[in-house]
Amino acid sequence: MYKQTAFILICGAVLIGTMTLGNAQNAPFGNAEDVDYASKLWQVMMDQKLVGDDSIKVRPFEGNEPHGTIQEVLATTATMDGHSGRLLVKRNHGAEGELSVEDVYDDPLSNLAAITIMFKRESGYDAENQDWFWAKYLPDGTLDKNPNGLQLAGRVAKGSDAGCIACHTAAGGEDLETLTSK
Ligand code: HEC
């Protein structure tokens, strides 16, 4: 009886393991190429002082979930591997207790929770979704992960009814940008 149960449990674990691996390989985001691209883009953003300890200050504002209570947004152009595109950088700030716009303006680093970005890639990268490259970084420049352990970079999460693309399709304008939809 115990043996049978153990056998079933092992089979289950192997099956789930295989499915997860399969997902990681076929996923439209979080693969090695996306992660590599995201890390090069982080360097470009460091050079332009869009991220990092030395980053340009902008007036924070009160935003909505899931992007943190206080946010800073910058819209600019960046060049990566010879391709130039629109780059939107959002710094998301959050704290356990109260956090005001003034707190973040005075100290933009202490409560920085994440940096979410959209970078317009070459045409055809993701034609149905306006060719955006999406990424969610932690303040140290590493990528945040979804509950399945996939790193959040690339076409996040194409084909899913949750995640960057799904919500921006609902919240954003034709270009999936909330900045230009208003
Ligand atoms: C549940 C909905 C939702 C999800 C999921 C979401 N966003 Fe957003 N995003 C918004 C809203 C709404 C705004 C406008 C600002 C605000 O009110 O918070 C926004 C704004 C932004 C902006 C500023 C530019 C703009 O369009 O205004 C960036 C960049 C951004 N999101 C990136 C991302 C990335 C990257 C992800 C995935 C890791 C993501 N978002 C997931 C709703 C969402």
py3Dmol code that shows the C-alpha trace and the ligand (Angstrom):
import py3Dmol

protein = """\
ATOM      1  CA  MET A   1       0.000   0.000   0.000  1.00  0.00           C
ATOM      2  CA  TYR A   2       2.740   2.398   1.024  1.00  0.00           C
ATOM      3  CA  LYS A   3       4.758   1.356  -2.003  1.00  0.00           C
ATOM      4  CA  GLN A   4       1.843   2.057  -4.312  1.00  0.00           C
ATOM      5  CA  THR A   5       1.256   5.475  -2.797  1.00  0.00           C
ATOM      6  CA  ALA A   6       4.948   6.310  -3.083  1.00  0.00           C
ATOM      7  CA  PHE A   7       4.944   5.182  -6.721  1.00  0.00           C
ATOM      8  CA  ILE A   8       1.960   7.372  -7.544  1.00  0.00           C
ATOM      9  CA  LEU A   9       3.543  10.336  -5.770  1.00  0.00           C
ATOM     10  CA  ILE A  10       6.807   9.921  -7.671  1.00  0.00           C
ATOM     11  CA  CYS A  11       4.961   9.631 -10.998  1.00  0.00           C
ATOM     12  CA  GLY A  12       3.023  12.764 -10.141  1.00  0.00           C
ATOM     13  CA  ALA A  13       6.202  14.662  -9.279  1.00  0.00           C
ATOM     14  CA  VAL A  14       7.921  13.567 -12.497  1.00  0.00           C
ATOM     15  CA  LEU A  15       4.873  14.568 -14.545  1.00  0.00           C
ATOM     16  CA  ILE A  16       4.634  17.996 -12.942  1.00  0.00           C
ATOM     17  CA  GLY A  17       8.386  18.440 -13.303  1.00  0.00           C
ATOM     18  CA  THR A  18       8.245  17.623 -17.020  1.00  0.00           C
ATOM     19  CA  MET A  19       5.309  19.954 -17.539  1.00  0.00           C
ATOM     20  CA  THR A  20       7.123  22.810 -15.813  1.00  0.00           C
ATOM     21  CA  LEU A  21      10.255  22.251 -17.886  1.00  0.00           C
ATOM     22  CA  GLY A  22       8.176  22.103 -21.040  1.00  0.00           C
ATOM     23  CA  ASN A  23       6.538  25.361 -20.100  1.00  0.00           C
ATOM     24  CA  ALA A  24       9.854  27.081 -19.492  1.00  0.00           C
ATOM     25  CA  GLN A  25      11.101  26.090 -22.922  1.00  0.00           C
ATOM     26  CA  ASN A  26       7.938  27.017 -24.794  1.00  0.00           C
ATOM     27  CA  ALA A  27       7.043  30.049 -22.745  1.00  0.00           C
ATOM     28  CA  PRO A  28       6.830  33.301 -24.667  1.00  0.00           C
ATOM     29  CA  PHE A  29       8.968  34.945 -21.986  1.00  0.00           C
ATOM     30  CA  GLY A  30      11.661  34.229 -19.418  1.00  0.00           C
ATOM     31  CA  ASN A  31      13.903  32.187 -21.731  1.00  0.00           C
ATOM     32  CA  ALA A  32      17.670  32.646 -21.954  1.00  0.00           C
ATOM     33  CA  GLU A  33      17.435  35.119 -24.834  1.00  0.00           C
ATOM     34  CA  ASP A  34      14.891  37.293 -22.984  1.00  0.00           C
ATOM     35  CA  VAL A  35      16.959  37.286 -19.824  1.00  0.00           C
ATOM     36  CA  ASP A  36      20.087  38.229 -21.725  1.00  0.00           C
ATOM     37  CA  TYR A  37      18.267  41.032 -23.553  1.00  0.00           C
ATOM     38  CA  ALA A  38      16.865  42.307 -20.250  1.00  0.00           C
ATOM     39  CA  SER A  39      20.281  42.437 -18.656  1.00  0.00           C
ATOM     40  CA  LYS A  40      21.752  44.390 -21.578  1.00  0.00           C
ATOM     41  CA  LEU A  41      18.792  46.759 -21.452  1.00  0.00           C
ATOM     42  CA  TRP A  42      19.390  47.288 -17.728  1.00  0.00           C
ATOM     43  CA  GLN A  43      22.895  48.473 -18.577  1.00  0.00           C
ATOM     44  CA  VAL A  44      21.511  50.878 -21.200  1.00  0.00           C
ATOM     45  CA  MET A  45      19.095  52.233 -18.577  1.00  0.00           C
ATOM     46  CA  MET A  46      21.930  52.593 -16.041  1.00  0.00           C
ATOM     47  CA  ASP A  47      23.919  54.593 -18.602  1.00  0.00           C
ATOM     48  CA  GLN A  48      20.918  56.847 -19.228  1.00  0.00           C
ATOM     49  CA  LYS A  49      20.415  57.225 -15.449  1.00  0.00           C
ATOM     50  CA  LEU A  50      16.894  55.822 -15.686  1.00  0.00           C
ATOM     51  CA  VAL A  51      17.662  53.237 -12.991  1.00  0.00           C
ATOM     52  CA  GLY A  52      20.278  52.835 -10.289  1.00  0.00           C
ATOM     53  CA  ASP A  53      21.337  54.863  -7.250  1.00  0.00           C
ATOM     54  CA  ASP A  54      22.153  57.832  -9.421  1.00  0.00           C
ATOM     55  CA  SER A  55      18.928  57.933 -11.395  1.00  0.00           C
ATOM     56  CA  ILE A  56      17.174  61.061 -12.601  1.00  0.00           C
ATOM     57  CA  LYS A  57      14.475  62.242 -10.208  1.00  0.00           C
ATOM     58  CA  VAL A  58      10.949  62.822 -11.414  1.00  0.00           C
ATOM     59  CA  ARG A  59       7.865  63.937  -9.557  1.00  0.00           C
ATOM     60  CA  PRO A  60       6.204  60.818  -8.089  1.00  0.00           C
ATOM     61  CA  PHE A  61       2.414  60.319  -8.178  1.00  0.00           C
ATOM     62  CA  GLU A  62      -0.148  58.041  -6.565  1.00  0.00           C
ATOM     63  CA  GLY A  63      -0.853  55.030  -8.769  1.00  0.00           C
ATOM     64  CA  ASN A  64      -2.886  51.879  -8.740  1.00  0.00           C
ATOM     65  CA  GLU A  65      -2.182  48.219  -8.031  1.00  0.00           C
ATOM     66  CA  PRO A  66      -0.335  46.175  -9.166  1.00  0.00           C
ATOM     67  CA  HIS A  67       2.212  48.901  -9.720  1.00  0.00           C
ATOM     68  CA  GLY A  68       2.801  50.074  -6.179  1.00  0.00           C
ATOM     69  CA  THR A  69       1.159  52.916  -4.350  1.00  0.00           C
ATOM     70  CA  ILE A  70       3.626  55.618  -5.378  1.00  0.00           C
ATOM     71  CA  GLN A  71       5.200  55.614  -8.822  1.00  0.00           C
ATOM     72  CA  GLU A  72       7.585  57.532 -11.015  1.00  0.00           C
ATOM     73  CA  VAL A  73       7.334  57.226 -14.796  1.00  0.00           C
ATOM     74  CA  LEU A  74       9.764  58.260 -17.512  1.00  0.00           C
ATOM     75  CA  ALA A  75       9.220  58.032 -21.251  1.00  0.00           C
ATOM     76  CA  THR A  76      12.235  58.220 -23.511  1.00  0.00           C
ATOM     77  CA  THR A  77      14.039  56.508 -26.378  1.00  0.00           C
ATOM     78  CA  ALA A  78      16.758  53.911 -26.000  1.00  0.00           C
ATOM     79  CA  THR A  79      19.081  52.147 -28.412  1.00  0.00           C
ATOM     80  CA  MET A  80      19.884  48.462 -28.023  1.00  0.00           C
ATOM     81  CA  ASP A  81      21.969  46.476 -30.515  1.00  0.00           C
ATOM     82  CA  GLY A  82      21.499  49.167 -33.157  1.00  0.00           C
ATOM     83  CA  HIS A  83      17.719  49.329 -32.710  1.00  0.00           C
ATOM     84  CA  SER A  84      16.096  52.470 -31.275  1.00  0.00           C
ATOM     85  CA  GLY A  85      12.666  52.379 -29.694  1.00  0.00           C
ATOM     86  CA  ARG A  86      10.368  54.053 -27.231  1.00  0.00           C
ATOM     87  CA  LEU A  87      11.179  53.132 -23.646  1.00  0.00           C
ATOM     88  CA  LEU A  88       8.797  53.535 -20.721  1.00  0.00           C
ATOM     89  CA  VAL A  89      10.236  53.084 -17.269  1.00  0.00           C
ATOM     90  CA  LYS A  90       8.071  52.887 -14.212  1.00  0.00           C
ATOM     91  CA  ARG A  91       9.583  52.851 -10.742  1.00  0.00           C
ATOM     92  CA  ASN A  92       7.171  51.248  -8.304  1.00  0.00           C
ATOM     93  CA  HIS A  93       7.388  52.229  -4.651  1.00  0.00           C
ATOM     94  CA  GLY A  94       5.645  50.549  -1.762  1.00  0.00           C
ATOM     95  CA  ALA A  95       5.957  50.352   1.998  1.00  0.00           C
ATOM     96  CA  GLU A  96       4.351  48.416   4.829  1.00  0.00           C
ATOM     97  CA  GLY A  97       3.005  51.598   6.345  1.00  0.00           C
ATOM     98  CA  GLU A  98       1.947  54.911   4.852  1.00  0.00           C
ATOM     99  CA  LEU A  99       4.032  56.239   1.993  1.00  0.00           C
ATOM    100  CA  SER A 100       3.498  59.674   0.503  1.00  0.00           C
ATOM    101  CA  VAL A 101       4.566  61.322  -2.731  1.00  0.00           C
ATOM    102  CA  GLU A 102       6.827  63.594  -0.643  1.00  0.00           C
ATOM    103  CA  ASP A 103       8.494  60.606   1.090  1.00  0.00           C
ATOM    104  CA  VAL A 104       9.406  59.118  -2.277  1.00  0.00           C
ATOM    105  CA  TYR A 105      10.571  62.437  -3.675  1.00  0.00           C
ATOM    106  CA  ASP A 106      12.860  62.986  -0.667  1.00  0.00           C
ATOM    107  CA  ASP A 107      14.156  59.426  -0.672  1.00  0.00           C
ATOM    108  CA  PRO A 108      13.586  57.656  -4.010  1.00  0.00           C
ATOM    109  CA  LEU A 109      15.559  54.519  -3.122  1.00  0.00           C
ATOM    110  CA  SER A 110      14.482  53.227   0.291  1.00  0.00           C
ATOM    111  CA  ASN A 111      11.015  52.046  -0.698  1.00  0.00           C
ATOM    112  CA  LEU A 112      11.696  51.148  -4.292  1.00  0.00           C
ATOM    113  CA  ALA A 113      10.005  47.773  -4.814  1.00  0.00           C
ATOM    114  CA  ALA A 114      10.371  47.108  -8.537  1.00  0.00           C
ATOM    115  CA  ILE A 115      11.034  48.651 -11.928  1.00  0.00           C
ATOM    116  CA  THR A 116       8.640  47.708 -14.729  1.00  0.00           C
ATOM    117  CA  ILE A 117       9.525  48.650 -18.281  1.00  0.00           C
ATOM    118  CA  MET A 118       8.155  48.506 -21.820  1.00  0.00           C
ATOM    119  CA  PHE A 119      10.607  48.789 -24.702  1.00  0.00           C
ATOM    120  CA  LYS A 120       9.382  48.974 -28.304  1.00  0.00           C
ATOM    121  CA  ARG A 121      11.326  46.324 -30.196  1.00  0.00           C
ATOM    122  CA  GLU A 122      11.874  45.848 -33.903  1.00  0.00           C
ATOM    123  CA  SER A 123       8.707  45.366 -35.922  1.00  0.00           C
ATOM    124  CA  GLY A 124       7.545  41.745 -35.974  1.00  0.00           C
ATOM    125  CA  TYR A 125       8.898  40.967 -32.494  1.00  0.00           C
ATOM    126  CA  ASP A 126       5.322  40.558 -31.231  1.00  0.00           C
ATOM    127  CA  ALA A 127       3.116  42.067 -33.924  1.00  0.00           C
ATOM    128  CA  GLU A 128      -0.214  41.308 -32.218  1.00  0.00           C
ATOM    129  CA  ASN A 129       0.918  43.115 -29.091  1.00  0.00           C
ATOM    130  CA  GLN A 130       2.567  46.180 -30.600  1.00  0.00           C
ATOM    131  CA  ASP A 131       6.097  44.723 -30.428  1.00  0.00           C
ATOM    132  CA  TRP A 132       6.683  45.561 -26.781  1.00  0.00           C
ATOM    133  CA  PHE A 133       9.380  43.897 -24.719  1.00  0.00           C
ATOM    134  CA  TRP A 134       8.144  43.763 -21.101  1.00  0.00           C
ATOM    135  CA  ALA A 135      10.254  43.310 -17.990  1.00  0.00           C
ATOM    136  CA  LYS A 136       9.973  43.545 -14.242  1.00  0.00           C
ATOM    137  CA  TYR A 137      13.251  44.126 -12.438  1.00  0.00           C
ATOM    138  CA  LEU A 138      14.081  44.245  -8.773  1.00  0.00           C
ATOM    139  CA  PRO A 139      16.038  47.328  -7.658  1.00  0.00           C
ATOM    140  CA  ASP A 140      19.377  45.477  -8.030  1.00  0.00           C
ATOM    141  CA  GLY A 141      18.716  44.844 -11.723  1.00  0.00           C
ATOM    142  CA  THR A 142      17.862  41.147 -11.426  1.00  0.00           C
ATOM    143  CA  LEU A 143      14.511  40.012 -12.809  1.00  0.00           C
ATOM    144  CA  ASP A 144      11.452  39.300 -10.716  1.00  0.00           C
ATOM    145  CA  LYS A 145       9.822  35.882 -11.244  1.00  0.00           C
ATOM    146  CA  ASN A 146       6.267  34.625 -11.625  1.00  0.00           C
ATOM    147  CA  PRO A 147       4.914  31.904  -9.265  1.00  0.00           C
ATOM    148  CA  ASN A 148       6.244  29.216 -11.670  1.00  0.00           C
ATOM    149  CA  GLY A 149       9.753  30.599 -11.332  1.00  0.00           C
ATOM    150  CA  LEU A 150       9.870  32.088 -14.837  1.00  0.00           C
ATOM    151  CA  GLN A 151      11.748  35.367 -15.056  1.00  0.00           C
ATOM    152  CA  LEU A 152       9.595  38.292 -16.095  1.00  0.00           C
ATOM    153  CA  ALA A 153      11.185  39.448 -19.344  1.00  0.00           C
ATOM    154  CA  GLY A 154      10.037  39.226 -22.943  1.00  0.00           C
ATOM    155  CA  ARG A 155       6.454  38.791 -24.195  1.00  0.00           C
ATOM    156  CA  VAL A 156       4.994  38.691 -20.653  1.00  0.00           C
ATOM    157  CA  ALA A 157       2.636  36.803 -20.500  1.00  0.00           C
ATOM    158  CA  LYS A 158       1.524  36.316 -24.094  1.00  0.00           C
ATOM    159  CA  GLY A 159      -1.492  34.037 -24.435  1.00  0.00           C
ATOM    160  CA  SER A 160      -2.375  34.267 -20.740  1.00  0.00           C
ATOM    161  CA  ASP A 161      -5.383  36.148 -19.408  1.00  0.00           C
ATOM    162  CA  ALA A 162      -3.249  37.683 -16.659  1.00  0.00           C
ATOM    163  CA  GLY A 163       0.024  39.573 -16.667  1.00  0.00           C
ATOM    164  CA  CYS A 164       1.461  42.630 -18.390  1.00  0.00           C
ATOM    165  CA  ILE A 165       0.000  42.160 -21.882  1.00  0.00           C
ATOM    166  CA  ALA A 166      -3.492  41.110 -20.749  1.00  0.00           C
ATOM    167  CA  CYS A 167      -3.904  43.960 -18.316  1.00  0.00           C
ATOM    168  CA  HIS A 168      -2.413  46.592 -20.600  1.00  0.00           C
ATOM    169  CA  THR A 169      -4.708  45.430 -23.392  1.00  0.00           C
ATOM    170  CA  ALA A 170      -7.600  46.242 -21.075  1.00  0.00           C
ATOM    171  CA  ALA A 171      -6.128  49.351 -19.413  1.00  0.00           C
ATOM    172  CA  GLY A 172      -4.045  50.852 -22.186  1.00  0.00           C
ATOM    173  CA  GLY A 173      -4.926  52.332 -25.521  1.00  0.00           C
ATOM    174  CA  GLU A 174      -4.332  50.818 -28.913  1.00  0.00           C
ATOM    175  CA  ASP A 175      -0.640  50.861 -28.204  1.00  0.00           C
ATOM    176  CA  LEU A 176      -1.096  49.134 -24.809  1.00  0.00           C
ATOM    177  CA  GLU A 177       0.296  52.233 -23.137  1.00  0.00           C
ATOM    178  CA  THR A 178      -1.725  53.877 -20.455  1.00  0.00           C
ATOM    179  CA  LEU A 179       0.282  57.065 -20.997  1.00  0.00           C
ATOM    180  CA  THR A 180      -1.109  57.687 -24.469  1.00  0.00           C
ATOM    181  CA  SER A 181      -4.594  56.257 -23.931  1.00  0.00           C
ATOM    182  CA  LYS A 182      -5.702  59.254 -21.884  1.00  0.00           C
TER     183      LYS A 182
END
"""
ligand_1 = """\
43
HEC
C -3.572 44.339 -13.425
C -3.171 45.302 -14.427
C -1.716 45.510 -14.815
C -0.719 44.573 -14.919
C -0.795 43.078 -14.643
C 0.457 45.286 -15.360
N 0.197 46.613 -15.512
Fe 1.526 48.044 -16.107
N 0.112 49.483 -15.818
C -1.191 49.252 -15.395
C -1.864 50.543 -15.163
C -3.295 50.726 -14.693
C -0.910 51.544 -15.477
C -1.098 53.059 -15.354
C -0.512 53.562 -14.071
C -1.311 53.181 -12.860
O -2.409 53.665 -12.728
O -0.811 52.370 -12.056
C 0.305 50.838 -15.903
C 1.462 51.459 -16.305
C 2.622 50.826 -16.713
C 3.801 51.477 -17.244
C 3.982 52.976 -17.490
C 3.691 53.278 -18.944
C 2.223 53.265 -19.207
O 1.770 52.418 -19.991
O 1.538 54.090 -18.614
C 4.721 50.508 -17.518
C 6.096 50.696 -18.102
C 4.110 49.246 -17.140
N 2.837 49.459 -16.663
C 4.742 48.025 -17.273
C 4.186 46.811 -16.885
C 4.892 45.538 -16.916
C 6.293 45.320 -17.417
C 4.022 44.608 -16.408
C 4.252 43.125 -16.183
C 5.418 42.729 -15.433
C 2.785 45.295 -16.089
N 2.911 46.620 -16.389
C 1.680 44.669 -15.570
C -1.781 48.033 -15.204
C -1.126 46.799 -15.193
"""
view = py3Dmol.view(width=600, height=400)
view.addModel(protein, "pdb")
view.setStyle({"model": 0}, {"cartoon": {"style": "trace"}})
view.addModel(ligand_1, "xyz")
view.setStyle({"model": 1}, {"stick": {}})
view.zoomTo()
view.show()
